[in-house]
């Protein structure tokens, strides 16, 4: 190499090094993105890694299409699995710690007749929320038969029960009848709706809440949230509900909020010292949903802390309870809370929950938990319909 060529090569290498050092310096000195906003809104920078792709590489728009298909498959499974009297079979029972104790099994229901009225109401609401319902005769038929069955379970005192079901089922059935009445304006349903609503009001106890059985003197946040949501739904359809009843119920829910310690932002099962009870994702989701329906402002610290708790505990909750009825119950309420929170929260939550539900749907179109396929499938469809 002659001297001129060597000189040109030296200049080229020097320029290349300067460019590379400048790029490295520029990248290292870039101002990082801000984390959460002052209101606790989720961080935008992790949207793609947490919401945008699945293990199979599907993007968020892909998951929207997959979620629509999963919803339709779930509805078709529900239509096919509906029993002759319009009900759906599932073990009727109650929560005991983290297990589910059965009062009336599916086998017993098949012998004696009837089904699970709470699950049947949830399935009916799933058909009510289906975009494709009026274009799908099987869905319309399933809704009509579900309405007939649930209405037949309204007793003379207004209690909606079958096969030893409790106040959870009564609340879901009241919500369902309210929604059907809102669409059809059937006077026979209005009378039953008034009776069911009246029973809830009369059963409110001294603490402002409700428990598993009618007229219980004990309360818990979970059942109280369901009764309050049922009352709100009935009121929305024109049924008169005493303001005092609503206010006392909302006060009980607020009393269950935790504002100190590691569970700050969560809600506890009962209005007791935290060491005597527990806090959880489903309880917090239920509380936020009914408080928002009761007028809680989006700027209220209770709302902001609760949303942040849900977001931070969503993935850990899923890892532990993905096939448990806690998961479906929790997200039944969480989906409503996130929808109320606005597009920023809902858009990010939608990616997570659609991914979880699309990935966990069974080959035949159902979902499954420890209560039964009909329960998990109805809940999964309702969640997907809420966030779509």
C-alpha positions as a printed Julia matrix, in Angstrom:
388×3 Matrix{Float64}:
   0.0     0.0    0.0
   1.41    3.42  -0.97
   1.4     6.44   1.35
  -1.67    8.06  -0.27
  -3.77    4.91   0.08
  -2.68    4.47   3.7
  -3.69    8.02   4.49
  -7.17    7.58   2.99
  -7.7     4.39   4.98
  -6.69    6.11   8.21
  -9.16    8.93   7.61
 -11.98    6.46   6.86
 -11.39    4.45  10.08
 -11.25    7.65  12.16
 -14.56    8.91  10.76
 -16.23    5.54  11.34
 -15.09    5.5   14.98
 -16.43    9.01  15.57
 -19.84    8.06  14.15
 -20.06    4.91  16.29
 -19.05    6.72  19.5
 -21.59    9.45  18.77
 -24.41    6.93  18.34
 -23.53    5.17  21.59
 -23.39    8.47  23.46
 -26.74    9.54  22.02
 -28.44    6.29  23.09
 -27.01    6.32  26.6
 -27.92    9.96  27.26
 -31.54    9.67  26.03
 -34.14   10.69  28.65
 -36.08    7.59  29.8
 -39.84    7.4   29.41
 -41.83    8.48  32.42
 -43.24    5.59  34.46
 -46.83    5.82  35.66
 -48.68    9.11  35.66
 -49.63   10.86  38.84
 -53.04    9.24  38.66
 -51.53    5.76  38.63
 -52.22    5.09  34.95
 -50.3     2.08  33.63
 -46.95    2.58  31.95
 -47.2     2.91  28.18
 -43.72    1.57  27.45
 -44.52   -2.07  28.28
 -47.64   -2.32  26.12
 -46.12   -4.55  23.44
 -44.36   -6.98  25.73
 -47.35   -7.51  28.03
 -50.29   -7.08  25.69
 -49.21   -7.17  22.11
 -48.09  -10.71  21.44
 -48.93  -14.22  22.47
 -46.55  -17.17  22.74
 -47.61  -17.96  19.17
 -46.74  -14.43  18.05
 -50.26  -13.12  17.46
 -50.49   -9.32  17.56
 -53.16   -7.37  19.41
 -55.41   -6.97  16.32
 -55.03  -10.71  15.74
 -56.2   -11.36  19.27
 -59.23   -9.18  18.71
 -60.28  -11.44  15.83
 -59.43  -14.56  17.81
 -61.47  -13.24  20.75
 -64.49  -12.65  18.52
 -64.21  -16.2   17.22
 -63.79  -17.54  20.78
 -66.9   -15.65  21.87
 -68.96  -17.16  19.06
 -67.67  -20.66  19.81
 -68.5   -20.2   23.49
 -72.05  -19.11  22.68
 -72.53  -22.07  20.36
 -71.33  -24.43  23.09
 -73.8   -22.87  25.54
 -76.67  -23.2   23.06
 -75.9   -26.88  22.51
 -75.48  -27.69  26.21
 -78.7   -26.02  27.42
 -81.07  -28.55  28.99
 -84.65  -29.15  27.96
 -86.18  -26.82  30.56
 -83.92  -23.92  29.54
 -81.43  -24.27  32.39
 -77.76  -25.21  32.47
 -76.33  -27.85  34.75
 -73.54  -27.03  37.16
 -72.85  -28.16  40.71
 -74.74  -25.88  43.09
 -72.59  -25.07  46.07
 -70.65  -22.47  47.99
 -67.1   -21.29  48.55
 -65.2   -22.78  51.48
 -61.75  -21.17  51.68
 -60.43  -21.93  48.18
 -62.56  -25.0   47.54
 -66.13  -25.38  46.32
 -68.48  -27.38  48.49
 -71.37  -28.96  46.55
 -74.94  -28.79  47.85
 -76.71  -30.21  44.78
 -74.67  -32.06  42.18
 -75.33  -32.18  38.45
 -76.38  -35.82  38.83
 -78.97  -34.85  41.44
 -80.27  -32.06  39.22
 -80.68  -34.44  36.3
 -82.78  -36.72  38.51
 -84.95  -34.08  40.17
 -85.15  -31.46  37.41
 -84.02  -27.89  37.11
 -80.45  -26.69  37.0
 -78.21  -23.98  38.4
 -80.31  -20.8   38.25
 -77.34  -18.47  38.82
 -75.29  -20.02  36.04
 -78.38  -20.08  33.8
 -78.81  -16.34  34.38
 -75.15  -15.71  33.5
 -75.54  -17.76  30.32
 -78.68  -15.79  29.47
 -76.8   -12.53  29.91
 -74.09  -13.85  27.6
 -76.7   -14.31  24.85
 -78.16  -10.87  25.58
 -74.75   -9.33  24.96
 -74.04  -11.19  21.72
 -73.7    -8.96  18.64
 -74.74  -11.88  16.45
 -77.78  -12.92  18.52
 -80.56  -11.53  16.34
 -78.94  -13.03  13.26
 -78.56  -16.45  14.9
 -81.88  -18.25  15.61
 -80.2   -20.73  17.98
 -79.01  -17.86  20.18
 -82.43  -16.2   20.24
 -84.04  -19.51  21.14
 -81.52  -20.15  23.92
 -82.21  -16.69  25.4
 -85.97  -17.19  25.32
 -85.73  -20.58  27.02
 -83.3   -19.26  29.65
 -85.73  -16.44  30.43
 -88.59  -18.89  30.88
 -86.54  -21.05  33.24
 -85.17  -18.21  35.4
 -88.6   -16.59  35.66
 -90.06  -19.93  36.8
 -87.62  -19.96  39.73
 -89.05  -16.78  41.3
 -90.81  -17.92  44.48
 -93.82  -16.27  46.14
 -91.58  -14.18  48.41
 -89.44  -13.02  45.47
 -86.51  -15.35  46.15
 -85.03  -16.69  42.91
 -83.67  -20.13  43.75
 -83.49  -23.7   42.53
 -81.65  -26.77  43.8
 -80.55  -25.01  47.02
 -78.94  -22.05  45.3
 -78.2   -18.97  47.42
 -78.06  -15.17  47.24
 -75.28  -15.18  44.64
 -77.65  -16.86  42.22
 -80.49  -14.57  43.27
 -78.38  -11.52  42.41
 -77.32  -12.83  38.99
 -80.89  -13.87  38.21
 -82.18  -10.43  39.2
 -79.61   -8.79  36.91
 -80.69  -11.06  34.07
 -84.41  -10.4   34.48
 -83.71   -6.66  34.64
 -81.76   -6.79  31.39
 -84.38   -8.89  29.61
 -87.11   -6.56  30.8
 -85.08   -3.59  29.58
 -85.09   -5.06  26.1
 -88.57   -6.59  25.94
 -90.7    -4.52  28.38
 -92.59   -7.68  29.29
 -94.97   -6.86  32.15
 -94.84  -10.39  33.56
 -91.09  -10.02  33.99
 -91.44   -6.58  35.57
 -93.63   -8.01  38.33
 -91.06  -10.72  39.08
 -88.26   -8.17  38.95
 -90.04   -6.0   41.53
 -90.46   -9.05  43.79
 -86.79  -10.06  43.47
 -85.6    -6.51  44.13
 -87.88   -6.18  47.13
 -86.43   -9.35  48.65
 -82.91   -7.93  48.35
 -83.95   -4.69  50.03
 -85.77   -6.45  52.87
 -82.79   -8.75  53.42
 -80.26   -5.98  53.99
 -78.92   -6.32  57.52
 -77.78   -3.85  60.17
 -74.26   -3.55  58.72
 -75.66   -2.62  55.29
 -74.73   -5.88  53.59
 -75.86   -9.42  52.76
 -74.56  -12.96  53.07
 -75.19  -16.36  51.46
 -78.7   -16.91  52.79
 -81.68  -14.55  52.91
 -82.01  -12.35  55.99
 -78.58  -13.27  57.35
 -77.26  -11.0   60.09
 -73.7   -11.39  58.8
 -72.21   -9.69  55.72
 -69.37  -10.08  53.27
 -68.1    -7.85  50.49
 -68.5   -10.4   47.68
 -72.21  -11.12  48.11
 -72.93   -7.52  49.04
 -71.34   -6.35  45.77
 -73.51   -8.75  43.79
 -76.7    -7.55  45.51
 -75.76   -3.9   44.99
 -75.05   -4.51  41.31
 -78.43   -6.26  40.97
 -80.18   -3.31  42.63
 -78.42   -0.87  40.31
 -79.48   -2.91  37.27
 -83.09   -3.05  38.46
 -83.08    0.68  39.18
 -81.74    1.34  35.69
 -84.82   -0.4   34.3
 -87.22    1.74  36.32
 -87.65   -0.28  39.51
 -87.74    2.0   42.54
 -85.0     1.25  45.05
 -84.63    3.2   48.29
 -81.64    5.56  48.27
 -80.93    4.55  51.86
 -80.53    0.92  50.8
 -78.02    1.85  48.12
 -76.08    4.23  50.36
 -75.79    1.78  53.25
 -74.57   -0.96  50.9
 -71.98    1.35  49.32
 -70.81    2.41  52.79
 -70.26   -1.24  53.74
 -68.18   -1.76  50.57
 -66.11    1.37  51.28
 -65.52    0.19  54.85
 -63.75   -2.86  53.4
 -61.07   -0.77  51.65
 -57.44   -1.11  52.77
 -55.46    2.13  52.67
 -52.24    1.12  54.47
 -49.67   -1.65  54.27
 -48.68   -4.01  51.49
 -52.31   -4.56  50.42
 -53.0    -0.84  50.08
 -55.59   -0.3   47.36
 -57.22   -3.71  47.82
 -60.55   -4.55  49.45
 -61.08   -7.18  52.12
 -63.72   -9.87  52.47
 -65.38   -8.44  55.56
 -65.32   -5.22  57.56
 -62.91   -6.61  60.13
 -59.23   -6.08  60.98
 -57.18   -7.45  58.09
 -55.64  -10.21  60.23
 -59.14  -11.63  60.71
 -60.05  -11.67  57.02
 -58.36  -11.46  53.6
 -57.99   -9.25  50.54
 -57.92  -10.39  46.92
 -58.11   -9.49  43.24
 -61.78  -10.58  42.84
 -62.92   -8.7   45.94
 -61.17   -5.53  44.79
 -62.61   -5.81  41.29
 -66.13   -6.32  42.65
 -65.83   -3.39  45.05
 -64.53   -0.99  42.4
 -67.27   -1.97  39.96
 -70.15   -1.4   42.34
 -68.66    1.76  43.84
 -68.22    3.21  40.38
 -71.86    2.34  39.61
 -72.69    4.09  42.89
 -71.04    7.35  41.85
 -67.39    6.97  42.88
 -65.36    9.59  41.01
 -62.48    8.56  38.74
 -60.29   11.04  40.62
 -61.03    9.47  44.0
 -57.84    8.0   45.56
 -59.85    4.89  46.44
 -60.51    4.29  42.74
 -56.97    5.07  41.61
 -55.31    2.87  44.24
 -57.73    0.05  43.52
 -57.06    0.1   39.78
 -53.33    0.07  40.35
 -53.72   -2.9   42.71
 -55.7    -4.79  40.05
 -53.13   -4.08  37.37
 -50.15   -5.09  39.51
 -51.83   -8.29  40.73
 -53.47   -9.4   37.48
 -50.67  -11.66  36.23
 -49.87  -13.23  39.64
 -53.59  -13.88  40.13
 -53.79  -15.56  36.73
 -50.8   -17.78  37.4
 -52.37  -19.18  40.59
 -56.07  -19.3   39.66
 -56.21  -19.7   35.88
 -58.56  -22.73  36.04
 -60.37  -21.75  39.22
 -63.78  -20.13  39.46
 -62.05  -17.26  41.33
 -60.49  -16.31  37.97
 -63.78  -16.04  36.09
 -65.63  -14.33  38.94
 -62.74  -11.89  39.41
 -62.54  -10.91  35.77
 -66.33  -10.68  35.44
 -65.96   -7.64  37.7
 -62.46   -6.53  36.63
 -63.57   -6.21  33.0
 -66.36   -3.87  34.07
 -64.04   -1.84  36.29
 -61.46   -1.43  33.51
 -64.16   -0.42  31.04
 -65.3     2.26  33.49
 -61.72    3.48  33.89
 -61.42    4.64  30.27
 -59.61    3.66  27.1
 -56.04    3.74  28.43
 -56.75    1.16  31.12
 -59.19   -0.87  29.02
 -56.92   -1.11  25.97
 -54.1    -2.62  28.0
 -56.32   -4.89  30.07
 -58.08   -6.11  26.92
 -54.83   -7.49  25.52
 -54.11   -9.5   28.63
 -57.55  -10.97  29.2
 -58.18  -11.79  25.54
 -54.88  -13.65  25.42
 -55.68  -15.61  28.58
 -59.17  -16.6   27.44
 -58.26  -17.42  23.85
 -55.41  -19.62  25.04
 -57.51  -21.46  27.65
 -60.6   -22.2   25.54
 -61.17  -25.93  25.1
 -61.42  -27.6   21.71
 -65.21  -27.87  21.82
 -65.65  -24.14  22.5
 -66.13  -24.19  26.27
 -64.02  -23.13  29.23
 -63.82  -25.09  32.48
 -63.37  -24.37  36.17
 -64.14  -26.2   39.41
 -67.82  -25.17  39.34
 -68.38  -26.49  35.82
 -68.07  -25.8   32.13
 -71.31  -23.83  31.87
 -70.2   -21.42  34.6
 -66.74  -20.82  33.17
 -68.07  -20.51  29.61
 -70.81  -18.04  30.49
 -68.36  -15.92  32.48
 -65.68  -16.06  29.77
 -68.14  -14.93  27.09
 -69.43  -12.09  29.29
 -65.86  -10.91  29.92
 -64.99  -10.98  26.22
 -68.21   -9.13  25.37
 -67.44   -6.45  27.96
 -63.94   -5.66  26.65
 -64.54   -6.06  22.93
